[in-house]
Amino acid sequence: MAALLIFGDYAISVFTIDANVLNPDEMIEVAMHNLSSAVLLIIMVEIIFQSLIAAGRRNKIEFDGDERDKLISLTSNNSGYWVLSIGGIITLGQLILSHVSGMQFSLEEHTNIPMFEMHLLLFSFIVAEIVRFSHQIYLYRKDAV
């Protein structure tokens, strides 16, 4: 949930950059500042959450989990990996398309968003995490019934 809030704020700040007010270099600087802030916040939140989880688990059995936990983790990680892979392939395809076709095509020209490919990869990462976590919750709920 914290990741959604942080990256939601990041996405809003990047997509609301006004190209009429800032020159391209300033737009890149603002986008990089927003990205670095979001990444640092996510790292801090993950450190805090993982520390709390580790402190809450007292014995080794709770750390390892059982076979069902391992299977659910593996299955949900695979679904998140597929989403991330598809996002990476789409981003690479967009980058390679201009070289293969001989056309100078860039989504930055149509969207006014600096470093669009980087944002697309980051969006793929966020969606992959949401899919992984949602699939994990679904599998635990399905097994609990």
N, CA and C atoms as an extended XYZ file, in Angstrom:
435
Properties=species:S:1:pos:R:3:atomname:S:1:resname:S:1:resid:I:1 pbc="F F F"
N         0.818       -1.184        0.000 N   MET     1
C         0.000        0.000        0.000 CA  MET     1
C         0.867        1.254        0.000 C   MET     1
N         1.933        1.222        0.782 N   ALA     2
C         2.829        2.373        0.835 CA  ALA     2
C         3.494        2.592       -0.516 C   ALA     2
N         3.854        1.497       -1.191 N   ALA     3
C         4.477        1.623       -2.514 CA  ALA     3
C         3.517        2.263       -3.503 C   ALA     3
N         2.242        1.904       -3.438 N   LEU     4
C         1.254        2.513       -4.330 CA  LEU     4
C         1.123        4.005       -4.074 C   LEU     4
N         1.127        4.397       -2.815 N   LEU     5
C         1.024        5.819       -2.499 CA  LEU     5
C         2.249        6.590       -2.972 C   LEU     5
N         3.425        6.030       -2.735 N   ILE     6
C         4.653        6.718       -3.132 CA  ILE     6
C         4.751        6.813       -4.647 C   ILE     6
N         4.532        5.699       -5.341 N   PHE     7
C         4.634        5.735       -6.796 CA  PHE     7
C         3.451        6.450       -7.442 C   PHE     7
N         2.309        6.484       -6.778 N   GLY     8
C         1.189        7.279       -7.276 CA  GLY     8
C         1.520        8.756       -7.252 C   GLY     8
N         2.113        9.205       -6.148 N   ASP     9
C         2.552       10.599       -6.065 CA  ASP     9
C         3.620       10.891       -7.113 C   ASP     9
N         4.527        9.942       -7.301 N   TYR    10
C         5.576       10.098       -8.315 CA  TYR    10
C         4.975       10.225       -9.711 C   TYR    10
N         4.027        9.355      -10.042 N   ALA    11
C         3.415        9.377      -11.372 CA  ALA    11
C         2.663       10.681      -11.608 C   ALA    11
N         1.934       11.132      -10.609 N   ILE    12
C         1.207       12.396      -10.759 CA  ILE    12
C         2.175       13.549      -10.974 C   ILE    12
N         3.271       13.572      -10.223 N   SER    13
C         4.225       14.674      -10.373 CA  SER    13
C         4.936       14.633      -11.724 C   SER    13
N         5.192       13.445      -12.259 N   VAL    14
C         5.862       13.350      -13.562 CA  VAL    14
C         4.907       13.697      -14.696 C   VAL    14
N         3.675       13.196      -14.625 N   PHE    15
C         2.731       13.429      -15.713 CA  PHE    15
C         2.164       14.839      -15.718 C   PHE    15
N         2.370       15.593      -14.645 N   THR    16
C         1.889       16.969      -14.623 CA  THR    16
C         2.994       17.982      -14.882 C   THR    16
N         4.158       17.523      -15.324 N   ILE    17
C         5.226       18.454      -15.688 CA  ILE    17
C         4.758       19.250      -16.897 C   ILE    17
N         4.824       20.563      -16.793 N   ASP    18
C         4.349       21.433      -17.870 CA  ASP    18
C         5.494       21.716      -18.837 C   ASP    18
N         5.377       21.206      -20.049 N   ALA    19
C         6.425       21.381      -21.060 CA  ALA    19
C         6.486       22.811      -21.568 C   ALA    19
N         5.437       23.582      -21.370 N   ASN    20
C         5.438       24.970      -21.831 CA  ASN    20
C         6.226       25.882      -20.908 C   ASN    20
N         6.381       25.489      -19.656 N   VAL    21
C         7.072       26.319      -18.675 CA  VAL    21
C         8.550       25.955      -18.578 C   VAL    21
N         8.867       24.673      -18.647 N   LEU    22
C        10.239       24.202      -18.458 CA  LEU    22
C        10.871       23.819      -19.790 C   LEU    22
N        12.180       24.033      -19.882 N   ASN    23
C        12.890       23.546      -21.067 CA  ASN    23
C        13.211       22.065      -20.863 C   ASN    23
N        13.629       21.359      -21.917 N   PRO    24
C        13.851       19.903      -21.795 CA  PRO    24
C        14.842       19.503      -20.701 C   PRO    24
N        15.909       20.282      -20.520 N   ASP    25
C        16.875       19.938      -19.472 CA  ASP    25
C        16.267       20.069      -18.079 C   ASP    25
N        15.464       21.107      -17.878 N   GLU    26
C        14.807       21.276      -16.586 CA  GLU    26
C        13.775       20.177      -16.347 C   GLU    26
N        13.095       19.746      -17.411 N   MET    27
C        12.124       18.660      -17.280 CA  MET    27
C        12.808       17.370      -16.847 C   MET    27
N        13.970       17.088      -17.435 N   ILE    28
C        14.723       15.888      -17.057 CA  ILE    28
C        15.183       15.991      -15.609 C   ILE    28
N        15.630       17.174      -15.214 N   GLU    29
C        16.082       17.368      -13.840 CA  GLU    29
C        14.935       17.155      -12.842 C   GLU    29
N        13.763       17.687      -13.146 N   VAL    30
C        12.601       17.506      -12.272 CA  VAL    30
C        12.201       16.031      -12.217 C   VAL    30
N        12.191       15.362      -13.370 N   ALA    31
C        11.822       13.942      -13.408 CA  ALA    31
C        12.816       13.097      -12.615 C   ALA    31
N        14.105       13.379      -12.745 N   MET    32
C        15.113       12.612      -12.002 CA  MET    32
C        15.008       12.870      -10.498 C   MET    32
N        14.714       14.105      -10.122 N   HIS    33
C        14.528       14.411       -8.700 CA  HIS    33
C        13.338       13.627       -8.144 C   HIS    33
N        12.242       13.616       -8.887 N   ASN    34
C        11.057       12.864       -8.452 CA  ASN    34
C        11.349       11.368       -8.366 C   ASN    34
N        12.084       10.843       -9.345 N   LEU    35
C        12.422        9.419       -9.347 CA  LEU    35
C        13.310        9.059       -8.163 C   LEU    35
N        14.356        9.850       -7.933 N   SER    36
C        15.268        9.534       -6.833 CA  SER    36
C        14.551        9.629       -5.486 C   SER    36
N        13.663       10.599       -5.332 N   SER    37
C        12.896       10.707       -4.085 CA  SER    37
C        12.006        9.488       -3.887 C   SER    37
N        11.329        9.057       -4.949 N   ALA    38
C        10.438        7.899       -4.850 CA  ALA    38
C        11.217        6.631       -4.516 C   ALA    38
N        12.350        6.433       -5.166 N   VAL    39
C        13.148        5.227       -4.918 CA  VAL    39
C        13.676        5.216       -3.483 C   VAL    39
N        14.171        6.352       -3.004 N   LEU    40
C        14.668        6.412       -1.629 CA  LEU    40
C        13.551        6.158       -0.618 C   LEU    40
N        12.378        6.714       -0.858 N   LEU    41
C        11.252        6.469        0.043 CA  LEU    41
C        10.857        4.991        0.055 C   LEU    41
N        10.833        4.375       -1.114 N   ILE    42
C        10.489        2.949       -1.189 CA  ILE    42
C        11.518        2.108       -0.443 C   ILE    42
N        12.793        2.425       -0.607 N   ILE    43
C        13.844        1.680        0.093 CA  ILE    43
C        13.674        1.813        1.605 C   ILE    43
N        13.411        3.031        2.072 N   MET    44
C        13.231        3.233        3.513 CA  MET    44
C        12.002        2.489        4.031 C   MET    44
N        10.904        2.547        3.295 N   VAL    45
C         9.681        1.853        3.715 CA  VAL    45
C         9.907        0.341        3.738 C   VAL    45
N        10.576       -0.202        2.723 N   GLU    46
C        10.847       -1.643        2.682 CA  GLU    46
C        11.742       -2.076        3.840 C   GLU    46
N        12.752       -1.270        4.164 N   ILE    47
C        13.630       -1.598        5.291 CA  ILE    47
C        12.830       -1.644        6.588 C   ILE    47
N        11.973       -0.658        6.776 N   ILE    48
C        11.165       -0.613        7.998 CA  ILE    48
C        10.214       -1.807        8.059 C   ILE    48
N         9.506       -2.077        6.956 N   PHE    49
C         8.550       -3.190        6.956 CA  PHE    49
C         9.245       -4.535        7.141 C   PHE    49
N        10.356       -4.754        6.466 N   GLN    50
C        11.061       -6.030        6.607 CA  GLN    50
C        11.621       -6.198        8.017 C   GLN    50
N        12.072       -5.109        8.626 N   SER    51
C        12.565       -5.178       10.004 CA  SER    51
C        11.442       -5.527       10.969 C   SER    51
N        10.266       -4.929       10.758 N   LEU    52
C         9.124       -5.243       11.614 CA  LEU    52
C         8.678       -6.694       11.448 C   LEU    52
N         8.687       -7.178       10.217 N   ILE    53
C         8.304       -8.571        9.971 CA  ILE    53
C         9.301       -9.522       10.628 C   ILE    53
N        10.597       -9.233       10.483 N   ALA    54
C        11.619      -10.094       11.079 CA  ALA    54
C        11.548      -10.057       12.603 C   ALA    54
N        11.240       -8.905       13.166 N   ALA    55
C        11.139       -8.805       14.623 CA  ALA    55
C         9.917       -9.557       15.142 C   ALA    55
N         8.870       -9.632       14.338 N   GLY    56
C         7.655      -10.327       14.750 CA  GLY    56
C         7.773      -11.832       14.703 C   GLY    56
N         8.697      -12.335       13.930 N   ARG    57
C         8.893      -13.790       13.817 CA  ARG    57
C        10.007      -14.211       14.760 C   ARG    57
N         9.684      -15.101       15.628 N   ARG    58
C        10.649      -15.464       16.658 CA  ARG    58
C        11.460      -16.721       16.323 C   ARG    58
N        10.845      -17.711       15.736 N   ASN    59
C        11.575      -18.959       15.529 CA  ASN    59
C        11.816      -19.227       14.044 C   ASN    59
N        12.678      -20.170       13.774 N   LYS    60
C        13.097      -20.468       12.408 CA  LYS    60
C        11.964      -21.043       11.564 C   LYS    60
N        11.054      -21.754       12.159 N   ILE    61
C         9.948      -22.351       11.405 CA  ILE    61
C         9.097      -21.261       10.759 C   ILE    61
N         8.895      -20.164       11.477 N   GLU    62
C         8.119      -19.066       10.908 CA  GLU    62
C         8.849      -18.424        9.733 C   GLU    62
N        10.176      -18.408        9.754 N   PHE    63
C        10.941      -17.833        8.645 CA  PHE    63
C        10.846      -18.701        7.395 C   PHE    63
N        10.953      -20.007        7.577 N   ASP    64
C        10.978      -20.901        6.426 CA  ASP    64
C         9.599      -21.113        5.823 C   ASP    64
N         8.590      -21.203        6.628 N   GLY    65
C         7.253      -21.490        6.129 CA  GLY    65
C         7.132      -22.960        5.765 C   GLY    65
N         5.944      -23.352        5.341 N   ASP    66
C         5.743      -24.734        4.939 CA  ASP    66
C         5.730      -24.826        3.412 C   ASP    66
N         5.436      -26.020        2.921 N   GLU    67
C         5.448      -26.244        1.466 CA  GLU    67
C         4.396      -25.397        0.754 C   GLU    67
N         3.255      -25.213        1.391 N   ARG    68
C         2.189      -24.404        0.793 CA  ARG    68
C         2.647      -22.956        0.620 C   ARG    68
N         3.319      -22.412        1.635 N   ASP    69
C         3.827      -21.040        1.543 CA  ASP    69
C         4.849      -20.904        0.422 C   ASP    69
N         5.717      -21.899        0.311 N   LYS    70
C         6.730      -21.852       -0.749 CA  LYS    70
C         6.098      -21.937       -2.130 C   LYS    70
N         5.090      -22.794       -2.284 N   LEU    71
C         4.407      -22.932       -3.568 CA  LEU    71
C         3.647      -21.656       -3.932 C   LEU    71
N         2.977      -21.060       -2.967 N   ILE    72
C         2.254      -19.809       -3.218 CA  ILE    72
C         3.232      -18.701       -3.580 C   ILE    72
N         4.338      -18.626       -2.881 N   SER    73
C         5.349      -17.612       -3.179 CA  SER    73
C         5.924      -17.798       -4.580 C   SER    73
N         6.219      -19.031       -4.931 N   LEU    74
C         6.764      -19.323       -6.255 CA  LEU    74
C         5.770      -18.974       -7.358 C   LEU    74
N         4.519      -19.364       -7.181 N   THR    75
C         3.494      -19.107       -8.195 CA  THR    75
C         3.251      -17.614       -8.367 C   THR    75
N         3.151      -16.884       -7.271 N   SER    76
C         2.902      -15.447       -7.370 CA  SER    76
C         4.121      -14.710       -7.923 C   SER    76
N         5.320      -15.150       -7.581 N   ASN    77
C         6.522      -14.535       -8.155 CA  ASN    77
C         6.583      -14.753       -9.660 C   ASN    77
N         6.167      -15.934      -10.122 N   ASN    78
C         6.154      -16.199      -11.563 CA  ASN    78
C         5.193      -15.276      -12.295 C   ASN    78
N         4.017      -15.043      -11.730 N   SER    79
C         3.061      -14.160      -12.401 CA  SER    79
C         3.585      -12.727      -12.448 C   SER    79
N         4.212      -12.261      -11.380 N   GLY    80
C         4.812      -10.927      -11.390 CA  GLY    80
C         5.966      -10.832      -12.366 C   GLY    80
N         6.753      -11.904      -12.462 N   TYR    81
C         7.872      -11.921      -13.398 CA  TYR    81
C         7.387      -11.818      -14.842 C   TYR    81
N         6.295      -12.493      -15.169 N   TRP    82
C         5.753      -12.427      -16.530 CA  TRP    82
C         5.321      -11.006      -16.877 C   TRP    82
N         4.671      -10.335      -15.949 N   VAL    83
C         4.237       -8.957      -16.198 CA  VAL    83
C         5.448       -8.055      -16.405 C   VAL    83
N         6.466       -8.204      -15.562 N   LEU    84
C         7.670       -7.388      -15.699 CA  LEU    84
C         8.388       -7.686      -17.011 C   LEU    84
N         8.442       -8.937      -17.407 N   SER    85
C         9.083       -9.308      -18.676 CA  SER    85
C         8.353       -8.703      -19.867 C   SER    85
N         7.039       -8.757      -19.847 N   ILE    86
C         6.262       -8.176      -20.946 CA  ILE    86
C         6.483       -6.666      -21.014 C   ILE    86
N         6.520       -6.000      -19.866 N   GLY    87
C         6.796       -4.562      -19.846 CA  GLY    87
C         8.176       -4.240      -20.390 C   GLY    87
N         9.171       -5.046      -20.039 N   GLY    88
C        10.521       -4.837      -20.570 CA  GLY    88
C        10.590       -5.059      -22.064 C   GLY    88
N         9.904       -6.078      -22.553 N   ILE    89
C         9.899       -6.357      -23.995 CA  ILE    89
C         9.200       -5.235      -24.755 C   ILE    89
N         8.100       -4.724      -24.218 N   ILE    90
C         7.408       -3.611      -24.874 CA  ILE    90
C         8.305       -2.378      -24.919 C   ILE    90
N         8.999       -2.090      -23.830 N   THR    91
C         9.893       -0.933      -23.801 CA  THR    91
C        11.041       -1.101      -24.785 C   THR    91
N        11.665       -2.275      -24.792 N   LEU    92
C        12.751       -2.517      -25.747 CA  LEU    92
C        12.244       -2.486      -27.183 C   LEU    92
N        11.065       -3.030      -27.415 N   GLY    93
C        10.482       -2.996      -28.756 CA  GLY    93
C        10.258       -1.579      -29.231 C   GLY    93
N         9.802       -0.711      -28.350 N   GLN    94
C         9.601        0.692      -28.717 CA  GLN    94
C        10.925        1.367      -29.040 C   GLN    94
N        11.975        1.025      -28.307 N   LEU    95
C        13.288        1.615      -28.573 CA  LEU    95
C        13.883        1.104      -29.882 C   LEU    95
N        13.707       -0.181      -30.159 N   ILE    96
C        14.301       -0.789      -31.350 CA  ILE    96
C        13.501       -0.468      -32.604 C   ILE    96
N        12.212       -0.237      -32.456 N   LEU    97
C        11.340        0.005      -33.604 CA  LEU    97
C        11.829        1.155      -34.477 C   LEU    97
N        12.299        2.221      -33.859 N   SER    98
C        12.759        3.362      -34.654 CA  SER    98
C        14.012        3.022      -35.451 C   SER    98
N        14.871        2.176      -34.934 N   HIS    99
C        16.092        1.806      -35.652 CA  HIS    99
C        15.813        0.807      -36.772 C   HIS    99
N        14.912       -0.123      -36.534 N   VAL   100
C        14.604       -1.145      -37.532 CA  VAL   100
C        13.837       -0.555      -38.705 C   VAL   100
N        12.865        0.288      -38.400 N   SER   101
C        12.030        0.841      -39.467 CA  SER   101
C        12.680        2.022      -40.166 C   SER   101
N        13.730        2.578      -39.598 N   GLY   102
C        14.389        3.728      -40.201 CA  GLY   102
C        13.680        5.036      -39.909 C   GLY   102
N        12.611        4.972      -39.153 N   MET   103
C        11.864        6.176      -38.810 CA  MET   103
C        12.331        6.689      -37.454 C   MET   103
N        12.355        7.968      -37.321 N   GLN   104
C        12.684        8.557      -36.032 CA  GLN   104
C        11.386        8.734      -35.253 C   GLN   104
N        11.028        7.717      -34.506 N   PHE   105
C         9.787        7.724      -33.742 CA  PHE   105
C        10.132        7.677      -32.267 C   PHE   105
N         9.590        8.594      -31.525 N   SER   106
C         9.801        8.593      -30.091 CA  SER   106
C         8.508        9.004      -29.404 C   SER   106
N         8.160        8.292      -28.370 N   LEU   107
C         6.949        8.634      -27.630 CA  LEU   107
C         7.109        9.931      -26.854 C   LEU   107
N         8.359       10.328      -26.584 N   GLU   108
C         8.586       11.581      -25.876 CA  GLU   108
C         8.051       12.763      -26.666 C   GLU   108
N         8.131       12.681      -28.007 N   GLU   109
C         7.636       13.774      -28.834 CA  GLU   109
C         6.127       13.907      -28.728 C   GLU   109
N         5.439       12.808      -28.474 N   HIS   110
C         3.981       12.821      -28.433 CA  HIS   110
C         3.423       12.995      -27.023 C   HIS   110
N         4.206       12.730      -26.014 N   THR   111
C         3.694       12.773      -24.649 CA  THR   111
C         4.221       13.942      -23.829 C   THR   111
N         5.321       14.553      -24.245 N   ASN   112
C         5.977       15.630      -23.487 CA  ASN   112
C         6.451       15.167      -22.113 C   ASN   112
N         6.751       13.885      -21.988 N   ILE   113
C         7.273       13.337      -20.737 CA  ILE   113
C         8.736       12.989      -20.966 C   ILE   113
N         9.649       13.584      -20.203 N   PRO   114
C        11.066       13.269      -20.402 CA  PRO   114
C        11.380       11.844      -19.959 C   PRO   114
N        12.290       11.204      -20.659 N   MET   115
C        12.743        9.847      -20.339 CA  MET   115
C        11.562        8.885      -20.219 C   MET   115
N        10.712        8.882      -21.231 N   PHE   116
C         9.471        8.107      -21.205 CA  PHE   116
C         9.740        6.620      -21.010 C   PHE   116
N        10.795        6.106      -21.621 N   GLU   117
C        11.101        4.677      -21.519 CA  GLU   117
C        11.393        4.269      -20.083 C   GLU   117
N        12.103        5.143      -19.357 N   MET   118
C        12.410        4.842      -17.963 CA  MET   118
C        11.119        4.771      -17.145 C   MET   118
N        10.210        5.696      -17.401 N   HIS   119
C         8.940        5.696      -16.679 CA  HIS   119
C         8.110        4.468      -17.045 C   HIS   119
N         8.199        4.044      -18.296 N   LEU   120
C         7.476        2.850      -18.731 CA  LEU   120
C         8.008        1.601      -18.023 C   LEU   120
N         9.327        1.506      -17.894 N   LEU   121
C         9.914        0.375      -17.161 CA  LEU   121
C         9.525        0.408      -15.684 C   LEU   121
N         9.545        1.592      -15.097 N   LEU   122
C         9.161        1.724      -13.697 CA  LEU   122
C         7.692        1.361      -13.503 C   LEU   122
N         6.845        1.779      -14.437 N   PHE   123
C         5.431        1.422      -14.379 CA  PHE   123
C         5.262       -0.099      -14.479 C   PHE   123
N         6.054       -0.731      -15.345 N   SER   124
C         6.003       -2.195      -15.468 CA  SER   124
C         6.385       -2.860      -14.148 C   SER   124
N         7.392       -2.313      -13.485 N   PHE   125
C         7.813       -2.845      -12.191 CA  PHE   125
C         6.693       -2.722      -11.158 C   PHE   125
N         6.039       -1.565      -11.135 N   ILE   126
C         4.963       -1.344      -10.169 CA  ILE   126
C         3.804       -2.301      -10.429 C   ILE   126
N         3.409       -2.432      -11.697 N   VAL   127
C         2.307       -3.335      -12.040 CA  VAL   127
C         2.683       -4.779      -11.701 C   VAL   127
N         3.945       -5.159      -11.945 N   ALA   128
C         4.391       -6.516      -11.617 CA  ALA   128
C         4.303       -6.772      -10.115 C   ALA   128
N         4.674       -5.796       -9.309 N   GLU   129
C         4.571       -5.953       -7.858 CA  GLU   129
C         3.118       -6.066       -7.415 C   GLU   129
N         2.245       -5.273       -8.034 N   ILE   130
C         0.820       -5.346       -7.696 CA  ILE   130
C         0.260       -6.713       -8.075 C   ILE   130
N         0.622       -7.202       -9.260 N   VAL   131
C         0.151       -8.522       -9.703 CA  VAL   131
C         0.673       -9.611       -8.775 C   VAL   131
N         1.954       -9.538       -8.420 N   ARG   132
C         2.546      -10.545       -7.538 CA  ARG   132
C         1.846      -10.568       -6.186 C   ARG   132
N         1.674       -9.407       -5.600 N   PHE   133
C         1.051       -9.327       -4.280 CA  PHE   133
C        -0.420       -9.738       -4.337 C   PHE   133
N        -1.139       -9.286       -5.354 N   SER   134
C        -2.558       -9.645       -5.498 CA  SER   134
C        -2.728      -11.141       -5.720 C   SER   134
N        -1.843      -11.722       -6.538 N   HIS   135
C        -1.920      -13.158       -6.791 CA  HIS   135
C        -1.618      -13.944       -5.518 C   HIS   135
N        -0.681      -13.451       -4.741 N   GLN   136
C        -0.349      -14.112       -3.483 CA  GLN   136
C        -1.545      -14.073       -2.526 C   GLN   136
N        -2.188      -12.922       -2.418 N   ILE   137
C        -3.374      -12.815       -1.559 CA  ILE   137
C        -4.481      -13.733       -2.063 C   ILE   137
N        -4.687      -13.750       -3.383 N   TYR   138
C        -5.718      -14.608       -3.969 CA  TYR   138
C        -5.460      -16.079       -3.644 C   TYR   138
N        -4.204      -16.515       -3.797 N   LEU   139
C        -3.887      -17.921       -3.539 CA  LEU   139
C        -4.059      -18.279       -2.064 C   LEU   139
N        -3.690      -17.375       -1.161 N   TYR   140
C        -3.901      -17.647        0.262 CA  TYR   140
C        -5.385      -17.707        0.589 C   TYR   140
N        -6.172      -16.799        0.007 N   ARG   141
C        -7.621      -16.795        0.251 CA  ARG   141
C        -8.280      -18.037       -0.338 C   ARG   141
N        -7.848      -18.417       -1.527 N   LYS   142
C        -8.412      -19.593       -2.191 CA  LYS   142
C        -8.135      -20.850       -1.367 C   LYS   142
N        -6.946      -20.919       -0.796 N   ASP   143
C        -6.567      -22.081        0.001 CA  ASP   143
C        -7.260      -22.076        1.363 C   ASP   143
N        -7.626      -20.901        1.856 N   ALA   144
C        -8.238      -20.797        3.181 CA  ALA   144
C        -9.697      -21.235        3.173 C   ALA   144
N       -10.317      -21.216        2.012 N   VAL   145
C       -11.750      -21.546        1.937 CA  VAL   145
C       -11.981      -23.026        1.935 C   VAL   145
